[in-house]
Amino acid sequence: MPTEIDATGGPSRRQLVLWAAGSMALPFAHATRAATTLLAAWQSDSEQHIGLFEAGEAQWSVRRALAVPTRAHGLWAEADGSVLAVARRPGDWLLRWQPRSGKTQWHWTGEDRRFNGHVVPGPGGAALWTTETDLDTAQGLIGVRDARSLEKTGEWPTHGMDPHQL
């Protein structure tokens, strides 16, 4: 259901934050005269979601959404239309979601690691890089993952604690 924007009062702070977060997903955004489709994460009641919403000049509406177990932080739009999402730090899940089909691919970290909220593709697209923390030593890592399976294939120490955005 669209949310009307009051021309005199303007959008709410929550709507502005949602629009700003979604506008970060430029590869996924496509503009028309009437609306722009954005990728975002949000909370609705007690549920966390990721999804696509359409923002126009006078209203916005959710087009596709997926409930996720905890708050999502880093979102990445892949060239094939799928979405990578990572749990907010310290998080234990990484997700690939295909909004068109609804298909999901989940990966959960081991007991000794936590995601720190971000994922980006490596050069050539065969690998994904994630920010992580080793819970035993509190040291930061860049996790190297197979782009297809999401399984870890290696890691690099960051020589510091709590790496965040790549």
DSSP file with accessible surface (Angstrom, degrees, kcal/mol):
  #  RESIDUE AA STRUCTURE BP1 BP2  ACC     N-H-->O    O-->H-N    N-H-->O    O-->H-N    TCO  KAPPA ALPHA  PHI   PSI    X-CA   Y-CA   Z-CA
    1    1 A M              0   0  208      0, 0.0    61,-0.2     0, 0.0    59,-0.1   0.000 360.0 360.0 360.0 127.0    0.0    0.0    0.0
    2    2 A P        -     0   0   58      0, 0.0     2,-0.6     0, 0.0    59,-0.2  -0.250 360.0-135.9 -65.1 149.3    1.5    3.4   -1.0
    3    3 A T  E     -A   60   0A  53     57,-1.8    57,-0.7     2,-0.0     2,-0.2  -0.940  20.5-134.8-105.5 119.6    2.4    5.9    1.6
    4    4 A E  E     -A   59   0A 132     -2,-0.6     2,-0.6    55,-0.2    55,-0.2  -0.490   9.8-138.0 -74.1 143.9    1.4    9.4    0.7
    5    5 A I        -     0   0   37     53,-1.7     2,-0.5    -2,-0.2    -1,-0.0  -0.906  16.8-130.7-102.8 122.2    3.8   12.2    1.2
    6    6 A D     >  -     0   0   91     -2,-0.6     4,-3.0     4,-0.5    52,-0.0  -0.609  10.7-147.8 -73.1 120.3    2.3   15.3    2.6
    7    7 A A  T  4 S+     0   0  103     -2,-0.5    -1,-0.2     1,-0.2    -2,-0.0   0.810  96.0  43.2 -63.5 -28.1    3.4   18.2    0.4
    8    8 A T  T  4 S+     0   0  132      1,-0.1    -1,-0.2     2,-0.1    -2,-0.0   0.867 124.2  32.7 -86.7 -35.4    3.4   20.7    3.3
    9    9 A G  T  4 S-     0   0   61      1,-0.1    -2,-0.2     3,-0.0    -1,-0.1   0.688  98.2-147.4 -94.4 -20.3    5.0   18.5    5.9
   10   10 A G     <  -     0   0   32     -4,-3.0    -4,-0.5     2,-0.0    -1,-0.1  -0.062  39.6 -37.3  77.8 176.1    7.3   16.5    3.7
   11   11 A P        -     0   0   40      0, 0.0    -6,-0.1     0, 0.0    -7,-0.0  -0.331  68.5-102.7 -70.6 156.8    8.4   12.9    4.2
   12   12 A S     >  -     0   0   57      1,-0.1     4,-2.3     4,-0.0     5,-0.2  -0.275  30.6-108.6 -72.4 164.7    9.0   11.5    7.6
   13   13 A R  H  > S+     0   0  203      1,-0.2     4,-2.5     2,-0.2     5,-0.2   0.916 121.6  54.2 -59.4 -41.3   12.6   11.0    8.9
   14   14 A R  H  > S+     0   0  179      1,-0.2     4,-2.5     2,-0.2    -1,-0.2   0.913 107.9  49.2 -60.7 -42.9   12.1    7.2    8.6
   15   15 A Q  H  > S+     0   0   20      2,-0.2     4,-2.8     1,-0.2     5,-0.2   0.920 110.9  50.2 -64.2 -40.9   11.1    7.6    4.9
   16   16 A L  H  X S+     0   0   91     -4,-2.3     4,-2.7     2,-0.2    -2,-0.2   0.916 111.2  48.2 -64.0 -41.6   14.1    9.8    4.2
   17   17 A V  H  X S+     0   0   81     -4,-2.5     4,-2.8     2,-0.2     5,-0.2   0.929 112.6  49.5 -63.3 -43.3   16.4    7.3    5.8
   18   18 A L  H  X S+     0   0   18     -4,-2.5     4,-2.4    -5,-0.2    -2,-0.2   0.940 112.8  46.3 -61.9 -44.4   14.8    4.4    3.8
   19   19 A W  H  X S+     0   0   46     -4,-2.8     4,-2.1     2,-0.2    -1,-0.2   0.915 113.0  49.9 -65.5 -41.6   15.1    6.4    0.6
   20   20 A A  H  X S+     0   0   54     -4,-2.7     4,-0.6    -5,-0.2    -2,-0.2   0.930 111.5  48.5 -64.1 -42.7   18.7    7.3    1.3
   21   21 A A  H >< S+     0   0   50     -4,-2.8     3,-1.0     1,-0.2     4,-0.3   0.933 113.4  47.5 -63.4 -43.5   19.7    3.7    2.1
   22   22 A G  H >< S+     0   0    0     -4,-2.4     3,-1.8     1,-0.2    17,-0.8   0.855 101.7  63.5 -67.0 -32.4   18.0    2.5   -1.0
   23   23 A S  H 3< S+     0   0   53     -4,-2.1    -1,-0.2     1,-0.3     3,-0.2   0.698  87.7  72.7 -69.3 -13.9   19.6    5.1   -3.2
   24   24 A M  T << S+     0   0  150     -3,-1.0     2,-1.2    -4,-0.6    -1,-0.3   0.709  81.5  75.1 -70.0 -17.4   23.0    3.5   -2.3
   25   25 A A    X>  +     0   0   13     -3,-1.8     3,-1.6    14,-0.3     4,-1.4  -0.340  57.5 156.7 -92.5  56.1   22.1    0.6   -4.6
   26   26 A L  T 34  +     0   0  127     -2,-1.2    -1,-0.2     1,-0.3     3,-0.2   0.838  65.8  60.3 -55.7 -37.0   22.7    2.4   -7.8
   27   27 A P  T 34 S+     0   0  104      0, 0.0    -1,-0.3     0, 0.0    -2,-0.1   0.831 112.1  41.4 -62.1 -24.6   23.3   -0.7   -9.9
   28   28 A F  T <4 S+     0   0   31     -3,-1.6    -2,-0.2    11,-0.1     2,-0.1   0.706  95.9  96.4 -91.9 -22.5   19.8   -1.9   -9.0
   29   29 A A     <  +     0   0   29     -4,-1.4     2,-0.4    -3,-0.2     9,-0.2  -0.433  46.9 179.1 -73.5 137.8   18.0    1.5   -9.4
   30   30 A H  E     -B   37   0A 106      7,-0.6     7,-1.5    -2,-0.1     2,-0.4  -0.988  14.7-147.8-137.4 132.5   16.3    2.3  -12.6
   31   31 A A  E     +B   36   0A  80     -2,-0.4     2,-0.3     5,-0.2     5,-0.2  -0.768  17.8 173.4-103.2 142.6   14.5    5.6  -13.0
   32   32 A T        -     0   0   85      3,-2.1    -2,-0.0    -2,-0.4     0, 0.0  -0.804  51.5 -95.7-127.4 177.1   11.4    6.3  -15.0
   33   33 A R  S    S+     0   0  238     -2,-0.3     3,-0.1     1,-0.2    -2,-0.0   0.863 124.1  37.1 -62.5 -32.4    9.5    9.5  -15.2
   34   34 A A  S    S-     0   0   76      1,-0.2    23,-0.7    22,-0.1     2,-0.3   0.821 124.2  -5.6 -91.6 -34.2    7.1    8.2  -12.6
   35   35 A A  E     - C   0  56A   9     21,-0.2    -3,-2.1    22,-0.1     2,-0.4  -0.983  48.2-134.7-158.8 165.6    9.2    6.2  -10.2
   36   36 A T  E     -BC  31  55A  44     19,-2.3    19,-3.1    -2,-0.3     2,-0.5  -0.990  22.2-135.6-127.4 135.9   12.6    4.7   -9.2
   37   37 A T  E     -BC  30  54A  15     -7,-1.5    -7,-0.6    -2,-0.4     2,-0.3  -0.819  29.2-175.4 -93.8 128.3   13.1    1.2   -7.9
   38   38 A L  E     - C   0  53A  14     15,-2.9    15,-2.4    -2,-0.5     2,-0.4  -0.906  23.8-132.2-125.3 152.8   15.4    1.0   -4.9
   39   39 A L  E     + C   0  52A   1    -17,-0.8   -14,-0.3    -2,-0.3     2,-0.3  -0.874  41.7 153.4-102.0 133.1   16.9   -1.8   -2.8
   40   40 A A  E     - C   0  51A   0     11,-2.4    11,-2.0    -2,-0.4     2,-0.4  -0.961  39.2-132.0-154.3 166.7   16.6   -1.4    1.0
   41   41 A A  E     + C   0  50A  27     -2,-0.3     2,-0.3     9,-0.2     9,-0.2  -0.967  36.8 156.7-121.3 142.7   16.5   -3.0    4.4
   42   42 A W  E     - C   0  49A  45      7,-2.1     7,-2.8    -2,-0.4     2,-0.4  -0.976  38.0-114.9-157.8 168.5   13.8   -2.0    6.9
   43   43 A Q  E     - C   0  48A  99     -2,-0.3     2,-0.5     5,-0.2     5,-0.2  -0.935  21.6-172.9-112.2 134.3   11.9   -3.0   10.0
   44   44 A S  E >   - C   0  47A  52      3,-2.9     3,-2.5    -2,-0.4     2,-0.2  -0.982  67.1 -45.5-127.5 116.7    8.1   -3.5    9.9
   45   45 A D  T 3  S-     0   0  149     -2,-0.5    -2,-0.0     1,-0.3     0, 0.0  -0.432 124.2 -26.5  55.7-121.9    6.5   -4.1   13.2
   46   46 A S  T 3  S+     0   0  110     -2,-0.2     2,-0.3    -3,-0.1    -1,-0.3   0.387 121.0  94.0-102.4   6.4    8.8   -6.7   14.8
   47   47 A E  E <   -C   44   0A 106     -3,-2.5    -3,-2.9    20,-0.0     2,-0.3  -0.773  63.9-141.3-102.8 145.9   10.1   -8.2   11.5
   48   48 A Q  E     -CD  43  68A  35     20,-0.7    20,-2.2    -2,-0.3     2,-0.3  -0.789  27.0-177.7 -98.4 145.5   13.2   -7.3    9.6
   49   49 A H  E     -CD  42  67A  24     -7,-2.8    -7,-2.1    -2,-0.3     2,-0.3  -0.954  24.3-160.1-140.1 157.1   13.0   -7.2    5.8
   50   50 A I  E     +CD  41  66A   0     16,-2.1    16,-2.7    -2,-0.3     2,-0.3  -0.920  39.9 117.4-123.8 156.4   15.0   -6.6    2.6
   51   51 A G  E     -CD  40  65A   0    -11,-2.0   -11,-2.4    -2,-0.3     2,-0.4  -0.995  56.7 -75.2 172.9-174.9   13.4   -5.8   -0.6
   52   52 A L  E     -CD  39  64A  12     12,-2.5    11,-2.7    -2,-0.3    12,-1.7  -0.912  38.4-177.9-110.4 135.9   12.6   -3.6   -3.5
   53   53 A F  E     -CD  38  62A   1    -15,-2.4   -15,-2.9    -2,-0.4     2,-0.5  -0.957  22.3-131.3-133.7 155.0   10.4   -0.5   -3.3
   54   54 A E  E     -CD  37  61A  64      7,-3.1     7,-2.0    -2,-0.3     2,-0.5  -0.926  19.5-164.9-106.6 123.5    9.3    2.0   -5.8
   55   55 A A  E     +CD  36  60A  15    -19,-3.1   -19,-2.3    -2,-0.5     5,-0.2  -0.951  12.2 173.8-113.0 122.0    9.6    5.6   -5.0
   56   56 A G  E     -C   35   0A  24      3,-3.2   -21,-0.2    -2,-0.5   -22,-0.1  -0.463  49.3 -88.4-110.9-172.9    7.7    8.2   -7.0
   57   57 A E  S    S+     0   0  176    -23,-0.7   -22,-0.1     1,-0.2     3,-0.1   0.834 123.6  19.8 -67.9 -31.5    7.3   11.9   -6.6
   58   58 A A  S    S+     0   0   56      1,-0.2   -53,-1.7   -54,-0.0     2,-0.3   0.483 127.8  12.8-120.3  -5.6    4.2   11.6   -4.4
   59   59 A Q  E     -A    4   0A  84    -55,-0.2    -3,-3.2   -57,-0.0     2,-0.3  -0.982  52.5-147.8-160.8 168.0    4.3    8.1   -2.9
   60   60 A W  E     -AD   3  55A  41    -57,-0.7   -57,-1.8    -2,-0.3     2,-0.3  -0.974  13.6-176.2-140.8 155.0    6.3    4.9   -2.4
   61   61 A S  E     - D   0  54A   9     -7,-2.0    -7,-3.1    -2,-0.3     2,-0.4  -0.993  31.1-110.3-151.8 148.7    5.3    1.2   -2.2
   62   62 A V  E     - D   0  53A  58     -2,-0.3    -9,-0.3    -9,-0.2     3,-0.1  -0.661  28.9-180.0 -78.0 128.1    7.0   -2.1   -1.5
   63   63 A R  E    S+     0   0A 127    -11,-2.7     2,-0.3    -2,-0.4   -10,-0.2   0.819  70.3   2.2 -96.2 -43.2    7.2   -4.2   -4.7
   64   64 A R  E     + D   0  52A 116    -12,-1.7   -12,-2.5     2,-0.0    -1,-0.4  -0.986  69.9 177.6-145.3 141.8    9.0   -7.3   -3.4
   65   65 A A  E     - D   0  51A  50     -2,-0.3     2,-0.4   -14,-0.2   -14,-0.2  -0.986  14.1-162.8-146.6 153.2   10.1   -8.1    0.2
   66   66 A L  E     - D   0  50A  37    -16,-2.7   -16,-2.1    -2,-0.3     2,-0.3  -0.995  22.6-129.6-136.7 127.8   11.7  -11.0    2.1
   67   67 A A  E     - D   0  49A  46     -2,-0.4   -18,-0.3   -18,-0.2   -20,-0.0  -0.584  27.0-163.5 -73.5 136.5   11.7  -11.4    5.9
   68   68 A V  E     - D   0  48A  11    -20,-2.2   -20,-0.7    -2,-0.3     4,-0.1  -0.867  27.4-115.7-121.0 157.4   15.2  -12.0    7.3
   69   69 A P  S    S+     0   0   72      0, 0.0     2,-0.3     0, 0.0    -1,-0.1   0.814  92.4   2.5 -67.1 -33.7   16.1  -13.3   10.8
   70   70 A T  S    S-     0   0   62    -23,-0.1     2,-0.1   -22,-0.0    -2,-0.0  -0.864 104.7 -54.1-140.8 177.9   17.9  -10.2   12.0
   71   71 A R        -     0   0  118     -2,-0.3    17,-3.0    16,-0.1     2,-0.2  -0.312  52.1-139.5 -61.7 128.6   18.6   -6.7   10.8
   72   72 A A  E     +E   87   0B   4     15,-0.3    15,-0.2   -23,-0.2     3,-0.1  -0.580  25.6 171.6 -82.3 151.1   20.3   -6.6    7.4
   73   73 A H  E     +     0   0B  67     13,-3.0     2,-0.3     1,-0.4    -1,-0.2   0.563  56.6  45.3-123.3 -75.4   23.1   -4.1    6.9
   74   74 A G  E     -     0   0B   5     43,-1.1    12,-1.9    12,-0.4    -1,-0.4  -0.581  62.8-175.0 -81.2 131.0   25.1   -4.4    3.7
   75   75 A L  E     -E   85   0B  45     -2,-0.3     2,-0.4    10,-0.2    10,-0.2  -0.973   4.0-172.2-122.4 142.1   23.1   -4.9    0.5
   76   76 A W  E     -E   84   0B  92      8,-2.6     8,-3.0    -2,-0.4     2,-0.6  -0.988  16.0-144.2-137.5 125.4   24.7   -5.6   -2.9
   77   77 A A  E     -E   83   0B   9     -2,-0.4     6,-0.2     6,-0.2     2,-0.2  -0.793  21.0-147.4 -88.0 119.7   22.8   -5.7   -6.2
   78   78 A E    >   -     0   0   40      4,-2.9     3,-2.1    -2,-0.6    -2,-0.0  -0.539  23.1-112.3 -86.8 156.7   24.3   -8.3   -8.5
   79   79 A A  T 3  S+     0   0  119      1,-0.3    -1,-0.1    -2,-0.2    -2,-0.0   0.795 114.9  58.8 -59.8 -29.3   24.3   -7.9  -12.3
   80   80 A D  T 3  S-     0   0  100      1,-0.1    -1,-0.3     2,-0.0     3,-0.1   0.414 123.1-100.5 -82.9   3.5   21.9  -10.8  -12.8
   81   81 A G  S <  S+     0   0   10     -3,-2.1    19,-0.2     1,-0.3    -2,-0.1   0.354  83.7 125.4  95.9  -7.0   19.2   -9.1  -10.6
   82   82 A S        -     0   0    1     16,-0.2    -4,-2.9    17,-0.1     2,-0.4  -0.404  52.1-133.6 -81.4 166.2   19.9  -11.1   -7.4
   83   83 A V  E     -EF  77  97B   0     14,-3.2    14,-2.8    -6,-0.2     2,-0.4  -0.963   6.5-152.9-123.8 134.8   20.7   -9.4   -4.1
   84   84 A L  E     -EF  76  96B   0     -8,-3.0    -8,-2.6    -2,-0.4     2,-0.4  -0.908  20.3-179.0-101.6 135.5   23.4  -10.2   -1.6
   85   85 A A  E     -EF  75  95B   0     10,-2.5    10,-2.7    -2,-0.4     2,-0.4  -0.993   9.8-162.2-135.3 143.7   22.5   -9.2    2.0
   86   86 A V  E     - F   0  94B   0    -12,-1.9   -13,-3.0    -2,-0.4   -12,-0.4  -0.969  27.4-107.0-126.0 142.4   24.6   -9.5    5.2
   87   87 A A  E     -E   72   0B   0      6,-2.2    30,-0.4    -2,-0.4     4,-0.3  -0.281  44.1 -96.0 -62.8 148.3   23.4   -9.4    8.8
   88   88 A R  S    S-     0   0  128    -17,-3.0    29,-0.2     2,-0.1    -1,-0.1  -0.342  71.6 -53.2 -60.2 145.9   24.3   -6.3   10.8
   89   89 A R  S    S+     0   0   89     27,-0.3    27,-0.2     1,-0.2    -1,-0.1  -0.413 131.6  32.9 -70.4 144.2   27.4   -6.8   12.9
   90   90 A P  S    S+     0   0  103      0, 0.0     2,-0.3     0, 0.0    -1,-0.2   0.437  96.8 152.5 -78.0 121.6   27.9   -9.0   14.7
   91   91 A G  B     -H  115   0C   4     24,-2.5    24,-3.2    -4,-0.3    -2,-0.1  -0.766  40.9-158.1-118.8 162.6   25.9  -11.2   12.4
   92   92 A D        +     0   0   58     -2,-0.3    17,-1.8    22,-0.2     2,-0.4   0.319  65.8  72.7-122.0   9.6   25.8  -14.8   11.5
   93   93 A W  E     - G   0 108B   0     15,-0.2    -6,-2.2    22,-0.1     2,-0.3  -0.953  43.8-173.6-133.8 150.9   24.1  -14.9    8.1
   94   94 A L  E     -FG  86 107B   0     13,-2.4    13,-2.6    -2,-0.4     2,-0.4  -0.986  20.7-167.6-132.3 138.3   24.8  -14.1    4.5
   95   95 A L  E     -FG  85 106B   0    -10,-2.7   -10,-2.5    -2,-0.3     2,-0.5  -0.984  22.0-162.1-136.4 139.4   22.0  -14.3    1.9
   96   96 A R  E     -FG  84 105B  22      9,-2.4     9,-2.4    -2,-0.4     2,-0.4  -0.994  23.6-176.2-113.1 127.5   21.6  -14.4   -1.9
   97   97 A W  E     -FG  83 104B   8    -14,-2.8   -14,-3.2    -2,-0.5     7,-0.2  -0.981  21.4-153.6-127.0 135.1   18.0  -13.6   -2.8
   98   98 A Q     >  -     0   0   63      5,-2.6     4,-3.2    -2,-0.4     5,-0.5  -0.896   9.6-165.7-107.1  98.5   16.5  -13.6   -6.3
   99   99 A P  T  4 S+     0   0    8      0, 0.0    -1,-0.2     0, 0.0   -34,-0.1   0.836  83.2  56.7 -56.5 -33.5   13.5  -11.2   -6.1
  100  100 A R  T  4 S+     0   0  182      1,-0.2   -18,-0.0   -19,-0.2   -19,-0.0   0.915 124.1  20.9 -66.2 -42.8   12.0  -12.3   -9.4
  101  101 A S  T  4 S-     0   0   82     -3,-0.4    -1,-0.2     2,-0.1     3,-0.1   0.645  97.0-127.4 -99.0 -20.0   11.7  -16.0   -8.4
  102  102 A G     <  +     0   0   41     -4,-3.2    -2,-0.1     1,-0.3     2,-0.0   0.408  55.3 152.2  85.2  -2.3   11.8  -15.7   -4.6
  103  103 A K        -     0   0  136     -5,-0.5    -5,-2.6    -6,-0.1     2,-0.3  -0.351  25.7-163.0 -65.4 139.7   14.7  -18.2   -4.5
  104  104 A T  E     -G   97   0B  55     -7,-0.2     2,-0.4    -3,-0.1    -7,-0.2  -0.929  17.1-165.9-125.6 150.1   17.1  -17.9   -1.5
  105  105 A Q  E     -G   96   0B  59     -9,-2.4    -9,-2.4    -2,-0.3     2,-0.3  -0.956  18.3-166.3-133.2 113.1   20.5  -19.2   -0.8
  106  106 A W  E     -G   95   0B  84     -2,-0.4     2,-0.4   -11,-0.2   -11,-0.2  -0.766  10.7-172.6-102.8 147.1   21.6  -18.9    2.9
  107  107 A H  E     -G   94   0B  24    -13,-2.6   -13,-2.4    -2,-0.3     2,-0.4  -0.993   7.8-161.2-136.0 130.8   25.1  -19.2    4.4
  108  108 A W  E     -G   93   0B 124     -2,-0.4   -15,-0.2   -15,-0.2   -16,-0.1  -0.900  19.4-122.6-111.4 138.6   25.6  -19.2    8.2
  109  109 A T        -     0   0   17    -17,-1.8   -17,-0.0    -2,-0.4     5,-0.0  -0.301  31.0-101.5 -73.3 163.3   29.0  -18.5    9.8
  110  110 A G    >   -     0   0   41      1,-0.1     3,-1.5     4,-0.0    -1,-0.1  -0.215  39.6 -96.2 -74.5 172.3   30.7  -21.0   12.2
  111  111 A E  T 3  S+     0   0  162      1,-0.3    -1,-0.1     3,-0.0    -2,-0.1   0.721 122.7  53.9 -63.5 -21.8   30.7  -20.5   15.9
  112  112 A D  T 3  S+     0   0   64     23,-0.1    23,-2.7    22,-0.1    24,-0.6   0.382 105.0  59.3 -97.8   4.6   34.1  -18.8   15.9
  113  113 A R  E <   - I   0 134C  30     -3,-1.5     2,-0.3    21,-0.2    21,-0.2  -0.940  54.5-168.9-132.8 154.7   33.2  -16.1   13.3
  114  114 A R  E     - I   0 133C  51     19,-1.6    19,-2.2    -2,-0.3   -22,-0.2  -0.997  25.2-121.4-139.7 141.8   30.8  -13.2   12.8
  115  115 A F  E     -HI  91 132C   0    -24,-3.2   -24,-2.5    -2,-0.3    17,-0.3  -0.542  12.4-149.5 -75.4 148.5   30.0  -11.1    9.8
  116  116 A N  E     -     0   0C   3     15,-3.0   -27,-0.3     2,-0.2    16,-0.1   0.039  52.2 -90.0-110.6  23.0   30.6   -7.4   10.2
  117  117 A G  E    S+     0   0C   0    -30,-0.4   -43,-1.1    14,-0.3     2,-0.4   0.409  89.8  89.4  99.0  -1.5   27.8   -6.2    7.8
  118  118 A H  E     +     0   0C  24     13,-0.3    13,-1.5    46,-0.2     2,-0.3  -0.978  36.5 176.0-138.6 149.1   29.3   -5.9    4.3
  119  119 A V  E     + I   0 130C   4     -2,-0.4    11,-0.2    11,-0.2   -35,-0.1  -0.992   7.1 172.6-143.5 138.8   30.0   -8.0    1.2
  120  120 A V  E     - I   0 129C  26      9,-2.0     9,-3.3    -2,-0.3     2,-0.2  -0.982  34.8-106.0-141.2 152.6   31.4   -7.0   -2.2
  121  121 A P  E     - I   0 128C  47      0, 0.0     7,-0.3     0, 0.0     3,-0.1  -0.532  32.2-128.2 -77.1 146.7   32.4   -9.0   -5.3
  122  122 A G    >   -     0   0    6      5,-3.2     3,-2.0    -2,-0.2     5,-0.1  -0.356  48.9 -64.2 -80.1 171.4   36.1   -9.5   -6.0
  123  123 A P  G >  S+     0   0  112      0, 0.0     3,-0.6     0, 0.0     4,-0.3  -0.289 125.9  17.5 -57.4 135.4   37.6   -8.7   -9.4
  124  124 A G  G 3  S-     0   0   89      1,-0.2    -2,-0.0     2,-0.1     0, 0.0   0.276 110.9-102.6  85.3 -15.5   36.1  -10.9  -12.1
  125  125 A G  G <  S+     0   0   41     -3,-2.0    -1,-0.2     2,-0.2    22,-0.0   0.488  94.1 111.5  82.0   2.0   33.2  -11.9  -10.0
  126  126 A A  S <  S+     0   0   78     -3,-0.6    21,-2.4    21,-0.1    22,-0.4   0.737  78.0  41.4 -80.5 -20.1   34.4  -15.4   -9.0
  127  127 A A  E     - J   0 146C  25     -4,-0.3    -5,-3.2    19,-0.2     2,-0.4  -0.881  65.5-150.3-126.1 156.0   34.9  -14.4   -5.4
  128  128 A L  E     -IJ 121 145C   1     17,-2.7    17,-3.0    -2,-0.3     2,-0.4  -0.949  13.3-146.9-118.1 147.1   33.0  -12.4   -2.8
  129  129 A W  E     -IJ 120 144C  68     -9,-3.3    -9,-2.0    -2,-0.4     2,-0.3  -0.950  16.4-175.3-115.9 133.7   34.7  -10.6    0.1
  130  130 A T  E     -IJ 119 143C   0     13,-2.1    13,-3.2    -2,-0.4     2,-0.4  -0.941  26.3-123.1-125.4 147.4   33.1  -10.2    3.5
  131  131 A T  E     + J   0 142C   1    -13,-1.5   -15,-3.0    -2,-0.3   -13,-0.3  -0.782  45.0 166.1 -87.6 135.1   34.2   -8.3    6.6
  132  132 A E  E     -IJ 115 141C   0      9,-2.6     9,-2.7    -2,-0.4     2,-0.4  -0.926  31.2-136.9-145.1 165.9   34.4  -10.6    9.6
  133  133 A T  E     -IJ 114 140C  19    -19,-2.2   -19,-1.6    -2,-0.3     2,-0.7  -0.994  17.7-133.8-129.2 135.5   35.7  -11.0   13.1
  134  134 A D  E  >  -I  113   0C  25      5,-2.7     4,-2.4    -2,-0.4     5,-0.4  -0.795  18.1-156.3 -81.9 114.4   37.4  -14.0   14.7
  135  135 A L  T  4 S+     0   0   80    -23,-2.7    -1,-0.2    -2,-0.7   -22,-0.1   0.783  87.4  57.2 -68.8 -25.4   35.5  -14.4   18.0
  136  136 A D  T  4 S+     0   0  132    -24,-0.6    -1,-0.2     1,-0.2   -23,-0.1   0.866 125.7  17.8 -72.7 -35.2   38.4  -16.3   19.7
  137  137 A T  T  4 S-     0   0   80     -3,-0.4    -2,-0.2     2,-0.2    -1,-0.2   0.511  93.1-129.6-113.3 -10.4   41.0  -13.5   19.0
  138  138 A A     <  +     0   0   40     -4,-2.4    24,-0.4     1,-0.2     2,-0.2   0.585  60.2 144.1  66.0  14.1   38.8  -10.5   18.3
  139  139 A Q        -     0   0   80     -5,-0.4    -5,-2.7    22,-0.2    -1,-0.2  -0.567  50.1-116.6 -85.9 147.4   40.9   -9.9   15.2
  140  140 A G  E     -J  133   0C   0     20,-3.6    18,-2.2    -2,-0.2    19,-0.5  -0.487  32.3-174.6 -82.9 150.8   39.4   -8.6   11.9
  141  141 A L  E     -JK 132 157C  13     -9,-2.7    -9,-2.6    16,-0.3     2,-0.6  -0.976  28.4-137.5-140.5 152.5   39.3  -10.6    8.7
  142  142 A I  E     -JK 131 156C  22     14,-2.6    14,-2.2    -2,-0.3     2,-0.4  -0.973  32.1-146.9-104.5 114.6   38.4  -10.2    5.1
  143  143 A G  E     -JK 130 155C   0    -13,-3.2   -13,-2.1    -2,-0.6     2,-0.5  -0.682   2.9-149.7 -82.1 136.1   36.7  -13.5    4.2
  144  144 A V  E     -JK 129 154C  19     10,-3.0     9,-3.2    -2,-0.4    10,-1.5  -0.941  23.3-177.5-106.1 124.3   37.1  -14.8    0.7
  145  145 A R  E     -JK 128 152C   4    -17,-3.0   -17,-2.7    -2,-0.5     2,-0.3  -0.932  34.7-106.2-127.3 147.7   34.1  -16.7   -0.5
  146  146 A D  E  >  -J  127   0C  60      5,-2.8     4,-2.5    -2,-0.3   -19,-0.2  -0.556  30.5-139.6 -67.9 126.8   33.1  -18.6   -3.6
  147  147 A A  T  4 S+     0   0   11    -21,-2.4    -1,-0.1    -2,-0.3   -20,-0.1   0.811  97.0  43.7 -64.3 -28.7   30.6  -16.4   -5.4
  148  148 A R  T  4 S+     0   0  213    -22,-0.4    -1,-0.2     1,-0.1   -21,-0.1   0.936 126.5  25.7 -81.1 -49.6   28.4  -19.3   -6.4
  149  149 A S  T  4 S-     0   0   49      2,-0.1    -2,-0.2     1,-0.0    -1,-0.1   0.660  89.2-136.0 -90.5 -19.0   28.3  -21.4   -3.2
  150  150 A L     <  +     0   0    0     -4,-2.5     2,-0.1     1,-0.3    -3,-0.1   0.431  57.3 142.0  71.6   2.3   29.0  -18.6   -0.6
  151  151 A E        -     0   0  106     -5,-0.1    -5,-2.8     1,-0.1    -1,-0.3  -0.465  59.2-105.7 -73.7 145.2   31.4  -21.0    1.1
  152  152 A K  E     +K  145   0C  63     -7,-0.2    -7,-0.3    -2,-0.1    -1,-0.1  -0.500  37.5 173.2 -72.6 132.8   34.6  -19.6    2.5
  153  153 A T  E     -     0   0C  97     -9,-3.2     2,-0.3     1,-0.4    -8,-0.2   0.480  65.4 -25.0-113.9 -11.0   37.7  -20.4    0.5
  154  154 A G  E     -K  144   0C  28    -10,-1.5   -10,-3.0     2,-0.0    -1,-0.4  -0.975  54.3-140.4-179.6 178.7   40.2  -18.2    2.4
  155  155 A E  E     -K  143   0C  70     -2,-0.3   -12,-0.2   -12,-0.3   -26,-0.0  -0.983   4.6-148.2-158.5 153.8   40.7  -15.2    4.6
  156  156 A W  E     -K  142   0C 125    -14,-2.2   -14,-2.6    -2,-0.3     2,-0.2  -0.985  24.8-121.3-123.7 135.0   43.1  -12.3    5.1
  157  157 A P  E     -K  141   0C  78      0, 0.0   -16,-0.3     0, 0.0    -2,-0.0  -0.509  10.5-155.5 -71.8 143.6   43.9  -10.7    8.5
  158  158 A T        -     0   0   48    -18,-2.2   -17,-0.1     2,-0.3     3,-0.1   0.494  32.2-127.5 -93.9  -5.9   43.1   -7.0    8.6
  159  159 A H  S    S+     0   0  166    -19,-0.5     2,-0.3     1,-0.3   -18,-0.1   0.834  82.1  62.7  60.2  36.7   45.7   -6.4   11.4
  160  160 A G  S    S-     0   0   29    -20,-0.3   -20,-3.6     3,-0.0     2,-0.3  -0.940  87.3 -85.6-167.2-177.4   43.0   -4.7   13.4
  161  161 A M  S    S+     0   0  133     -2,-0.3   -22,-0.2   -22,-0.2   -28,-0.1  -0.792  89.1   3.8-107.0 149.2   39.7   -5.2   15.1
  162  162 A D        -     0   0   77    -24,-0.4    -1,-0.2    -2,-0.3   -29,-0.1   0.886  67.5-160.1  55.6  56.1   36.1   -4.9   13.7
  163  163 A P        +     0   0   22      0, 0.0    -1,-0.1     0, 0.0   -22,-0.1  -0.384  16.7 174.8 -62.1 146.5   36.6   -4.3   10.0
  164  164 A H        +     0   0   54      1,-0.4     2,-0.2   -47,-0.1   -46,-0.2   0.454  43.4  23.9-121.4 -98.7   33.5   -2.8    8.6
  165  165 A Q              0   0  134    -48,-0.1    -1,-0.4   -35,-0.1   -35,-0.0  -0.509 360.0 360.0 -83.1 140.0   32.8   -1.4    5.1
  166  166 A L              0   0   78     -2,-0.2   -47,-0.1   -37,-0.1    -1,-0.0  -0.723 360.0 360.0 -92.0 360.0   34.9   -2.6    2.1
